[in-house]
């Protein structure tokens, strides 16, 4: 999970135009949906992809560098991040233009 948090912090920083060092990510707190929603431009997914689908979760997606990044959050508590996966999105630029 620590590697996932580093990836999420780095991804969020790229989206926000910030720089994150390994030391910054070392003391990372769980990423909640509230934090994610405020920091990462995304779309709501009606259902999670099969490889991320779990009971009592919801998913959001963001596009960066011709990849679709899907984030899975728990419905429990502060809705912490419980999964993450990236998918190739060849041709996504054409769809967005």
C-alpha positions as CSV (number, residue, x, y, z in Angstrom):
1,X,0.0,0.0,0.0
2,X,2.9,2.3,0.7
3,X,4.0,2.1,-3.0
4,X,0.5,2.8,-4.0
5,X,0.4,5.9,-1.9
6,X,3.7,7.2,-3.4
7,X,2.2,6.6,-6.8
8,X,-1.0,8.5,-5.9
9,X,1.0,11.4,-4.4
10,X,3.2,11.6,-7.4
11,X,0.3,11.4,-9.8
12,X,-1.6,14.1,-7.9
13,X,1.4,16.3,-7.8
14,X,1.8,16.0,-11.6
15,X,-1.8,17.0,-12.1
16,X,-1.4,19.9,-9.8
17,X,2.0,20.9,-11.2
18,X,3.8,20.2,-7.9
19,X,7.0,18.3,-7.0
20,X,6.9,15.5,-4.5
21,X,10.1,13.9,-3.1
22,X,10.4,10.4,-1.7
23,X,10.7,11.9,1.8
24,X,7.4,13.7,1.4
25,X,5.7,10.4,0.4
26,X,7.3,8.4,3.2
27,X,5.0,9.8,5.9
28,X,1.9,9.7,3.7
29,X,-1.5,9.5,5.3
30,X,-4.3,7.4,3.7
31,X,-5.7,9.2,0.7
32,X,-9.4,9.8,1.3
33,X,-12.0,10.5,-1.4
34,X,-12.4,14.0,0.0
35,X,-8.7,14.7,-0.6
36,X,-8.7,13.1,-4.0
37,X,-11.8,14.9,-5.2
38,X,-10.3,18.3,-4.3
39,X,-6.9,17.6,-5.9
40,X,-7.4,15.3,-9.0
41,X,-9.6,16.2,-12.0
42,X,-11.7,13.0,-12.6
43,X,-14.9,11.4,-13.8
44,X,-17.2,9.3,-11.8
45,X,-17.5,5.7,-13.0
46,X,-20.9,3.9,-12.7
47,X,-19.1,0.6,-11.9
48,X,-15.6,-0.3,-11.1
49,X,-13.5,-2.4,-13.6
50,X,-13.7,-6.1,-12.8
51,X,-10.2,-6.3,-11.5
52,X,-10.9,-3.5,-9.0
53,X,-14.5,-4.3,-8.1
54,X,-15.0,-5.1,-4.5
55,X,-18.0,-5.0,-2.3
56,X,-18.8,-1.5,-0.8
57,X,-16.4,0.4,-3.2
58,X,-16.8,3.1,-5.8
59,X,-14.4,4.2,-8.6
60,X,-13.2,7.4,-10.2
61,X,-11.0,7.8,-13.3
62,X,-8.5,10.3,-14.5
63,X,-6.7,10.5,-17.8
64,X,-3.1,11.5,-18.0
65,X,-0.5,10.8,-20.8
66,X,-2.7,8.5,-22.8
67,X,-3.5,6.3,-19.7
68,X,-6.7,6.0,-17.8
69,X,-6.0,5.8,-14.1
70,X,-8.8,4.2,-12.0
71,X,-9.0,4.8,-8.2
72,X,-11.2,2.6,-6.0
73,X,-12.4,4.0,-2.7
74,X,-14.2,2.3,0.2
75,X,-17.7,3.4,1.2
76,X,-16.6,3.0,4.9
77,X,-15.5,5.8,7.1
78,X,-13.6,8.6,5.3
79,X,-13.7,6.6,2.0
80,X,-10.0,5.7,1.9
81,X,-8.3,4.6,-1.3
82,X,-8.4,0.8,-1.5
83,X,-7.2,0.1,-5.0
84,X,-5.6,1.7,-8.0
85,X,-4.8,0.5,-11.6
86,X,-3.7,2.2,-14.8
87,X,-4.9,1.2,-18.3
88,X,-3.6,2.1,-21.7
89,X,-5.8,4.4,-23.6
90,X,-4.5,4.5,-27.1
91,X,-6.3,7.1,-29.1
92,X,-7.7,8.9,-26.1
93,X,-6.5,12.3,-27.5
94,X,-8.8,11.8,-30.5
95,X,-11.7,11.3,-28.1
96,X,-11.0,14.4,-26.2
97,X,-10.6,16.7,-29.2
